[in-house]
């Protein structure tokens, strides 16, 4: 497997979706390729950073508008 | 679910999360989806029986995440608010149609993503073409390669990091951004993402790969060892 093929399989590899034989071939390549190892590690970290982003609190006025709209909807359904 | 997997790997490797958000029951927004959804079906069942408090609990639980999603897709505050609100109202109206085949949250994400995409298409009709092929047989090998050093993210304050992430995702094409958000941030499966966006599974996979590589490349200029702090 060459570097280009490794990058094409990168997503499948980090998602754990590669066939065992392809995974083995890819990991064999990684043992001798510093560049591909770096790209895979940095891509994993990229995903992890976005995963770990804490959603911000809703601004009070947005929350209030949302819940007012919900209550109107609840009343509509009740009648 | 790469996010939960990566989190697990880090924990197993002795990784200690940064101070701040903790993985605790008191903070369900930070929990991997497998834990956060435990009582979701009970709330949904109550809401279906007409318990509005149960539905409000679902809204309170997910409003921040749904707003983050609509904001990240539309990149416009007004559109994001409208899309979020309409997503919750529509999910209430159509709750009887929710069959429980997927998580309620996944169903809600699908509605919210479509509300957000509709507004994005209206605002930027020429820049957006989710239903058209955008990926070619281009060379994907990253050109810029340099070590990021240990824990590059810890070189930045939380607010600064938030701005960096927000800035880089803003520059990503909507086609790639939306797939990345649904798959990697909201943790939908490839199939669920394809269904939500009305595109094929290979298209989701292709766009996800490109999105991840592009985001890595954009973060590279902040994280490489030789980057000015």
Interface residues (C-beta under 8 A of the other chain):
Chain A: X3 X4 X7 X8 X10 X11 X12 X14 X15 X16 X35 X38 X39 X42 X43 X44 X45 X46 X47 X48 X49 X50 X51 X52 X53 X54 X55 X56 X57 X58 X62 X63 X65 X66 X67 X69 X70 X73 X74 X77
Chain B: X2 X3 X5 X6 X7 X10 X20 X21 X29 X30 X52 X55 X56 X59 X63 X64 X65 X67 X68 X81 X84 X85 X88 X89 X92 X93 X139 X140 X141 X142 X145 X147 X148 X152 X153 X161 X162 X165 X169 X180 X184 X185 X205 X208 X209 X212 X213 X215 X216 X219 X220 X223
